[in-house]
């Protein structure tokens, strides 16, 4: 199988008997090498000494006085944040358990770490995937996107890449780049290829550059690919089988359950369900709608058995799409397990 997302940290982890990612010393060391905590020329002796010790013994207990001894207040703050994340990882034992436990209480780590966990978890569960469109669709789970509506179809491109290229003054010639610029304003022309079945194999040459766009048009290959990723995510974490189908619209007036895949779609679905006014501009923010059906009705709460769950993905007022895949883990109406 071809390698992909080589910077995710997947190769530093080990699969346990259940196929989950067991935390290793090398995985912890990779975080100590991040620029936020790696010593620089101006670092004091206390900071250098602690870093050396952690590289030697990644699970070593760190005393508060060792952090207090650091001269740089930013270094002290960064270490405290990283060590809080390390504590969660070590207590959980696996990246998946750390990820799910995080949303059972207060989230006390930066979004960057949450996205990185989603990235490496997806790298694990898609390890045997040979469909580039599925891999590109999975990027929505851990990388923010920018929406442009082109000929009535929703197109998504990586927000960070677009902003970086705009800041560098990079100009491209692609039609999508020009349309994104015209539709969204200030990002400038970007040379981005739209990934589809015809050119999907080019993904392997650029899989860590995040410089392709996809169309989530109803009936297209990319929206179907996203459905398969959602199914795999639910099965991996929750141990239940489901099927996800794209929709043009929700025909039920009073559906039984919905889950927004981001903050915007959660708010929109709630307002629609409660018969509150939703204007046309807000409706245009909806990027995709889905129907999720469980293979075994007994996996749902008894009062909802046999009912579909509707999903939505939406952009905010600035056209940013920030998917929250954790919503699929904490908001599905699963039956209680003994």
TIVEXTI-706116 format. One record per residue (C-alpha): residue number from 0; residue in one letter; z, y, x. Coordinates in nm, 4 decimals. Each point is the difference from the previous one (the first is absolute). Layout:
N
(NUM; A; (Z; Y; X))
...
This chain:
338
(0; X; (0.0000; 0.0000; 0.0000))
(1; X; (-0.0699; 0.3549; 0.1153))
(2; X; (0.2900; 0.2171; 0.1008))
(3; X; (0.0732; 0.3255; -0.1802))
(4; X; (0.2676; 0.2707; -0.0195))
(5; X; (0.0946; -0.0806; 0.3572))
(6; X; (0.2516; 0.2845; 0.0158))
(7; X; (0.2014; -0.1288; -0.2970))
(8; X; (0.2430; -0.2005; 0.2152))
(9; X; (-0.0984; -0.3288; -0.1658))
(10; X; (-0.0488; -0.1776; 0.3320))
(11; X; (0.3548; 0.0917; 0.1048))
(12; X; (0.1526; -0.1833; -0.2967))
(13; X; (0.0420; -0.3667; -0.0870))
(14; X; (-0.0508; -0.1731; -0.3327))
(15; X; (0.2974; -0.1895; -0.1361))
(16; X; (-0.0243; -0.3223; -0.2015))
(17; X; (-0.0689; 0.1994; -0.3175))
(18; X; (-0.2834; 0.1957; 0.1618))
(19; X; (0.2021; 0.3196; 0.0290))
(20; X; (0.0188; 0.2186; 0.3083))
(21; X; (0.3128; -0.0654; 0.2044))
(22; X; (0.1218; 0.2982; 0.2041))
(23; X; (-0.0368; -0.0541; 0.3746))
(24; X; (0.1255; 0.1793; 0.3085))
(25; X; (-0.3534; 0.1052; 0.0891))
(26; X; (-0.0487; 0.1561; -0.3418))
(27; X; (0.3163; 0.2065; 0.0530))
(28; X; (-0.1138; 0.0985; 0.3497))
(29; X; (-0.3205; 0.1418; -0.1458))
(30; X; (0.2108; 0.2502; -0.1960))
(31; X; (0.1927; 0.0998; 0.3124))
(32; X; (-0.3352; 0.0871; 0.1554))
(33; X; (-0.0862; 0.2442; -0.2770))
(34; X; (-0.0308; 0.3615; 0.1234))
(35; X; (0.2923; 0.1102; -0.2175))
(36; X; (0.2456; -0.1982; 0.2154))
(37; X; (-0.1801; -0.0836; 0.3231))
(38; X; (0.1475; 0.2128; 0.2833))
(39; X; (-0.2010; 0.2940; 0.1276))
(40; X; (0.0301; 0.2022; 0.3153))
(41; X; (0.2701; 0.2219; -0.1496))
(42; X; (0.2123; -0.2918; -0.1272))
(43; X; (0.3596; -0.0121; 0.1228))
(44; X; (0.1583; -0.2918; 0.1823))
(45; X; (0.1849; -0.1208; -0.3111))
(46; X; (-0.3249; -0.0199; -0.1969))
(47; X; (-0.1787; -0.1829; 0.2799))
(48; X; (0.2873; -0.2438; 0.0474))
(49; X; (0.0145; -0.0934; -0.3687))
(50; X; (-0.3745; -0.0474; -0.0192))
(51; X; (0.0059; -0.2287; 0.3033))
(52; X; (0.2810; -0.2054; -0.1533))
(53; X; (-0.1799; -0.0354; -0.3319))
(54; X; (-0.3216; -0.1106; 0.1653))
(55; X; (0.2013; -0.2640; 0.1862))
(56; X; (0.2023; -0.1078; -0.3045))
(57; X; (-0.1693; 0.1223; -0.3212))
(58; X; (0.2782; -0.1154; -0.2350))
(59; X; (0.2775; 0.1522; 0.2095))
(60; X; (0.2687; 0.1879; -0.1904))
(61; X; (-0.0214; 0.3754; 0.0520))
(62; X; (0.3212; 0.1990; -0.0133))
(63; X; (0.0078; 0.3433; -0.1544))
(64; X; (0.1345; 0.1484; 0.3233))
(65; X; (-0.3143; -0.1175; 0.1805))
(66; X; (-0.2129; 0.2047; -0.2370))
(67; X; (0.2380; 0.2958; 0.0101))
(68; X; (-0.0382; 0.0037; 0.3785))
(69; X; (-0.3690; 0.0897; -0.0309))
(70; X; (-0.0710; 0.3628; 0.0770))
(71; X; (-0.2989; 0.0424; -0.2349))
(72; X; (0.0997; 0.0276; -0.3705))
(73; X; (-0.3461; -0.1195; -0.1086))
(74; X; (0.0387; -0.3130; 0.2117))
(75; X; (0.3395; -0.0657; -0.1590))
(76; X; (-0.1448; 0.0346; -0.3497))
(77; X; (-0.2990; -0.2202; 0.0792))
(78; X; (0.2197; -0.2744; 0.1416))
(79; X; (0.2256; 0.0041; -0.3040))
(80; X; (-0.2999; -0.0349; -0.2331))
(81; X; (-0.1547; -0.2791; 0.2037))
(82; X; (0.3272; -0.1897; 0.0355))
(83; X; (0.0535; 0.0242; -0.3763))
(84; X; (-0.3391; -0.1642; -0.0456))
(85; X; (0.0859; -0.2611; 0.2649))
(86; X; (0.3224; -0.0839; -0.1820))
(87; X; (-0.1947; -0.0595; -0.3202))
(88; X; (-0.2509; -0.2226; 0.1803))
(89; X; (0.2674; -0.2083; 0.1709))
(90; X; (0.2091; -0.0397; -0.3133))
(91; X; (-0.3057; -0.1094; -0.1980))
(92; X; (-0.1407; -0.2321; 0.2655))
(93; X; (-0.3574; 0.0403; -0.1228))
(94; X; (-0.2195; 0.3030; -0.0534))
(95; X; (-0.0622; -0.1024; -0.3623))
(96; X; (0.3716; -0.0249; -0.0780))
(97; X; (0.0619; 0.3358; 0.1662))
(98; X; (-0.2774; 0.1538; -0.2095))
(99; X; (0.1287; -0.1329; -0.3329))
(100; X; (0.3666; 0.0714; 0.0763))
(101; X; (-0.0881; 0.3593; 0.0768))
(102; X; (-0.0913; 0.0695; -0.3636))
(103; X; (0.3108; -0.1592; -0.1469))
(104; X; (0.2076; 0.2969; 0.1100))
(105; X; (-0.0534; 0.3394; 0.1523))
(106; X; (-0.2959; 0.0323; 0.2362))
(107; X; (0.1431; 0.1248; 0.3287))
(108; X; (-0.2935; -0.0361; 0.2398))
(109; X; (-0.3126; 0.2172; 0.0396))
(110; X; (-0.3173; -0.0811; -0.1977))
(111; X; (-0.1712; -0.0754; 0.3322))
(112; X; (0.2108; -0.3131; 0.0461))
(113; X; (-0.0627; -0.1096; -0.3598))
(114; X; (-0.3763; 0.0307; 0.0456))
(115; X; (0.0161; -0.1874; 0.3308))
(116; X; (0.1846; -0.2877; -0.1659))
(117; X; (-0.2599; -0.0144; -0.2773))
(118; X; (-0.2721; 0.0011; 0.2654))
(119; X; (0.1369; -0.2950; 0.1951))
(120; X; (0.0886; -0.1951; -0.3155))
(121; X; (-0.3577; 0.0359; -0.1243))
(122; X; (-0.1280; -0.0999; 0.3433))
(123; X; (0.1992; -0.3186; -0.0439))
(124; X; (-0.0993; -0.0894; -0.3545))
(125; X; (-0.3678; 0.0864; 0.0631))
(126; X; (-0.0113; -0.1800; 0.3350))
(127; X; (-0.2685; -0.2436; -0.1203))
(128; X; (-0.2000; 0.2631; -0.1902))
(129; X; (-0.3632; 0.0369; 0.1044))
(130; X; (-0.0918; 0.2609; -0.2625))
(131; X; (-0.0160; 0.3491; 0.1557))
(132; X; (0.0069; 0.1678; -0.3409))
(133; X; (0.3303; -0.1684; -0.0760))
(134; X; (0.1424; 0.1236; 0.3286))
(135; X; (-0.1251; 0.3535; -0.0631))
(136; X; (0.1482; -0.0062; -0.3506))
(137; X; (0.3317; -0.1170; 0.1470))
(138; X; (0.0153; 0.3188; 0.2075))
(139; X; (0.0962; 0.1806; -0.3216))
(140; X; (0.3371; -0.1772; 0.0180))
(141; X; (0.1023; 0.1763; 0.3208))
(142; X; (-0.2339; 0.2942; 0.0628))
(143; X; (-0.0420; 0.3078; -0.2178))
(144; X; (-0.3480; 0.0613; -0.1382))
(145; X; (-0.2001; 0.2985; -0.1204))
(146; X; (-0.1856; -0.0146; -0.3286))
(147; X; (-0.3466; 0.1378; -0.0598))
(148; X; (-0.1897; -0.0653; -0.3236))
(149; X; (-0.3632; -0.0580; 0.0924))
(150; X; (-0.2523; -0.0440; -0.2835))
(151; X; (0.2930; -0.0829; -0.2251))
(152; X; (0.1352; -0.2688; 0.2320))
(153; X; (0.3341; 0.0211; 0.1846))
(154; X; (-0.0433; -0.0101; 0.3782))
(155; X; (0.2951; -0.0371; 0.2353))
(156; X; (0.0107; 0.0938; 0.3678))
(157; X; (0.2925; -0.0065; 0.2402))
(158; X; (0.1907; 0.3266; -0.0317))
(159; X; (0.1323; 0.0085; 0.3572))
(160; X; (-0.3440; -0.0653; 0.1468))
(161; X; (-0.1564; 0.2729; -0.2140))
(162; X; (0.2665; 0.2516; 0.0976))
(163; X; (-0.0229; -0.0925; 0.3668))
(164; X; (-0.3758; 0.0419; 0.0050))
(165; X; (0.0203; 0.3259; -0.1886))
(166; X; (0.2549; 0.1308; 0.2513))
(167; X; (-0.2268; -0.1017; 0.2869))
(168; X; (-0.2963; 0.1693; -0.1652))
(169; X; (-0.1953; -0.3241; -0.0103))
(170; X; (-0.3175; 0.0318; -0.2037))
(171; X; (-0.1898; -0.2905; -0.1455))
(172; X; (-0.3143; -0.0546; -0.1934))
(173; X; (0.1024; -0.2609; -0.2583))
(174; X; (-0.0550; 0.0817; -0.3642))
(175; X; (0.3519; -0.1166; -0.0790))
(176; X; (0.1420; 0.2397; 0.2548))
(177; X; (-0.1781; 0.2933; -0.1563))
(178; X; (0.1001; -0.1036; -0.3509))
(179; X; (0.3642; -0.0396; 0.0974))
(180; X; (-0.0111; 0.3438; 0.1540))
(181; X; (-0.1578; 0.1493; -0.3110))
(182; X; (0.2299; -0.1838; -0.2400))
(183; X; (0.3266; 0.0535; 0.1839))
(184; X; (-0.0470; 0.3302; 0.1757))
(185; X; (0.1214; 0.0470; 0.3523))
(186; X; (-0.0411; -0.3269; 0.1857))
(187; X; (-0.3454; 0.0740; 0.1314))
(188; X; (-0.2934; -0.2369; 0.0445))
(189; X; (0.0994; -0.3453; 0.1212))
(190; X; (-0.2212; -0.2798; 0.1248))
(191; X; (0.1423; -0.2903; -0.1968))
(192; X; (-0.1818; -0.3137; -0.1068))
(193; X; (0.0613; -0.1425; -0.3456))
(194; X; (0.0885; -0.3658; 0.0467))
(195; X; (-0.1745; -0.2343; -0.2404))
(196; X; (-0.1419; -0.3531; -0.0004))
(197; X; (-0.3078; 0.1113; 0.1905))
(198; X; (0.1828; 0.1379; 0.3045))
(199; X; (0.3419; -0.1653; -0.0344))
(200; X; (-0.0261; -0.1841; 0.3335))
(201; X; (0.0110; 0.3313; 0.1833))
(202; X; (0.3701; 0.0147; -0.0898))
(203; X; (0.0834; -0.2463; 0.2777))
(204; X; (-0.1179; 0.2481; 0.2616))
(205; X; (0.2118; 0.2868; -0.1361))
(206; X; (0.2912; -0.1699; -0.1818))
(207; X; (0.2666; 0.2014; 0.1829))
(208; X; (-0.1814; 0.3335; -0.0306))
(209; X; (0.0386; 0.0302; -0.3783))
(210; X; (-0.3227; 0.1982; -0.0143))
(211; X; (-0.1760; -0.1626; -0.2943))
(212; X; (0.0065; 0.0981; -0.3659))
(213; X; (-0.0118; -0.2248; -0.3060))
(214; X; (-0.1007; 0.0431; -0.3612))
(215; X; (0.2422; -0.1181; -0.2674))
(216; X; (-0.2653; 0.0259; -0.2696))
(217; X; (0.0540; -0.2413; -0.2878))
(218; X; (-0.1981; -0.3189; 0.0567))
(219; X; (-0.0374; 0.0620; 0.3725))
(220; X; (0.0867; -0.2390; 0.2801))
(221; X; (0.2754; 0.2165; 0.1483))
(222; X; (0.2061; 0.0265; -0.3169))
(223; X; (-0.0247; -0.3780; -0.0368))
(224; X; (0.1154; -0.0326; 0.3602))
(225; X; (0.3016; 0.2171; -0.0776))
(226; X; (0.0856; -0.2326; -0.2895))
(227; X; (0.0092; -0.2968; 0.2384))
(228; X; (0.2338; 0.1848; 0.2361))
(229; X; (0.2373; 0.0857; -0.2854))
(230; X; (0.0035; -0.3663; -0.1047))
(231; X; (0.0772; -0.1117; 0.3554))
(232; X; (0.2760; 0.2608; 0.0387))
(233; X; (0.1731; -0.1108; -0.3213))
(234; X; (-0.0294; -0.3697; 0.0889))
(235; X; (0.1314; 0.0519; 0.3538))
(236; X; (0.3095; 0.1923; -0.1035))
(237; X; (0.0820; -0.1302; -0.3464))
(238; X; (-0.1327; -0.3549; 0.0177))
(239; X; (-0.1930; 0.0321; -0.3269))
(240; X; (-0.3710; -0.0267; -0.0665))
(241; X; (-0.1819; 0.2725; -0.1889))
(242; X; (-0.3521; 0.1217; -0.0632))
(243; X; (-0.0936; 0.3662; 0.0207))
(244; X; (-0.3066; 0.1351; -0.1807))
(245; X; (-0.1513; 0.3512; 0.0189))
(246; X; (-0.0183; 0.1966; -0.3253))
(247; X; (-0.1996; 0.2979; -0.1209))
(248; X; (0.2797; 0.0969; -0.2360))
(249; X; (0.3092; -0.1379; -0.1713))
(250; X; (-0.0940; -0.0813; -0.3569))
(251; X; (0.3501; -0.0870; -0.1216))
(252; X; (0.1726; 0.2900; -0.1695))
(253; X; (0.3543; -0.1199; 0.0701))
(254; X; (-0.0206; -0.2395; 0.2894))
(255; X; (0.3021; -0.2058; 0.1018))
(256; X; (0.0398; 0.0962; 0.3665))
(257; X; (-0.1594; 0.2050; 0.2759))
(258; X; (0.0544; 0.0636; 0.3679))
(259; X; (-0.1315; 0.3046; 0.1798))
(260; X; (-0.1134; -0.0773; 0.3521))
(261; X; (0.1017; 0.3492; 0.1127))
(262; X; (0.2149; 0.2868; -0.1232))
(263; X; (-0.2892; 0.1797; -0.1749))
(264; X; (-0.1215; -0.2991; -0.1982))
(265; X; (0.3578; -0.0932; -0.0967))
(266; X; (0.0487; 0.3447; -0.1504))
(267; X; (-0.3391; -0.0030; -0.1733))
(268; X; (0.0473; -0.3452; -0.1549))
(269; X; (0.3460; 0.0958; -0.1195))
(270; X; (-0.1351; 0.3139; -0.1670))
(271; X; (-0.2890; -0.1853; -0.1650))
(272; X; (0.2299; -0.2747; -0.1271))
(273; X; (0.2381; 0.2613; -0.1427))
(274; X; (-0.2880; 0.1778; -0.1786))
(275; X; (0.0462; 0.3133; 0.2060))
(276; X; (-0.2908; 0.2316; 0.0665))
(277; X; (-0.2065; -0.0855; 0.3086))
(278; X; (-0.2842; 0.2385; 0.0724))
(279; X; (-0.3438; -0.0930; 0.1273))
(280; X; (0.0719; 0.1138; 0.3545))
(281; X; (0.2975; -0.2343; 0.0204))
(282; X; (-0.2006; -0.2915; -0.1391))
(283; X; (-0.2648; 0.0576; 0.2676))
(284; X; (0.2633; -0.0731; 0.2628))
(285; X; (0.0104; -0.3651; -0.1027))
(286; X; (-0.1884; -0.1884; 0.2706))
(287; X; (0.0190; -0.3523; -0.1450))
(288; X; (0.1536; -0.2005; -0.2846))
(289; X; (0.0878; -0.3697; 0.0062))
(290; X; (0.1323; -0.2767; -0.2190))
(291; X; (0.2417; -0.2465; 0.1593))
(292; X; (0.0549; -0.3389; -0.1654))
(293; X; (0.2465; -0.2613; 0.1224))
(294; X; (-0.1302; -0.3559; 0.0334))
(295; X; (0.3273; -0.1340; -0.1400))
(296; X; (0.1296; 0.2010; -0.2988))
(297; X; (0.3488; -0.1259; 0.0842))
(298; X; (-0.0020; 0.2261; 0.3071))
(299; X; (0.0386; 0.3004; -0.2312))
(300; X; (0.3036; 0.1032; -0.1957))
(301; X; (0.0146; -0.2067; -0.3201))
(302; X; (-0.0618; 0.3039; -0.2208))
(303; X; (-0.3201; 0.0760; 0.1918))
(304; X; (-0.1358; -0.3513; 0.0589))
(305; X; (-0.3776; -0.0069; -0.0368))
(306; X; (-0.0327; 0.3791; 0.0085))
(307; X; (-0.2138; 0.1711; 0.2653))
(308; X; (0.1380; 0.2578; 0.2413))
(309; X; (-0.2194; 0.3050; 0.0481))
(310; X; (-0.0284; 0.1629; 0.3423))
(311; X; (-0.1395; 0.3363; 0.1017))
(312; X; (-0.0774; 0.1819; 0.3239))
(313; X; (-0.0332; 0.3781; 0.0009))
(314; X; (-0.0409; 0.3017; 0.2256))
(315; X; (0.2264; 0.3015; 0.0058))
(316; X; (-0.1125; 0.3547; -0.0718))
(317; X; (-0.1318; 0.0350; 0.3565))
(318; X; (-0.2029; -0.3205; -0.0190))
(319; X; (0.2361; -0.2073; 0.2155))
(320; X; (0.0548; -0.3644; -0.0944))
(321; X; (0.3360; -0.1307; 0.1212))
(322; X; (0.0401; -0.3580; -0.1160))
(323; X; (0.3517; -0.1427; -0.0324))
(324; X; (-0.0482; -0.3774; 0.0201))
(325; X; (0.3760; -0.0471; -0.0312))
(326; X; (-0.0397; 0.0826; -0.3692))
(327; X; (-0.1605; -0.3425; -0.0440))
(328; X; (0.3173; -0.1592; 0.1340))
(329; X; (0.2635; 0.1946; -0.1912))
(330; X; (-0.1667; 0.0937; -0.3304))
(331; X; (-0.1698; -0.3173; -0.1240))
(332; X; (0.1885; -0.1469; -0.2984))
(333; X; (0.0810; -0.3376; 0.1540))
(334; X; (0.2165; -0.2585; -0.1682))
(335; X; (0.3487; -0.0413; 0.1420))
(336; X; (0.0241; -0.2811; 0.2536))
(337; X; (0.2951; -0.2314; 0.0323))
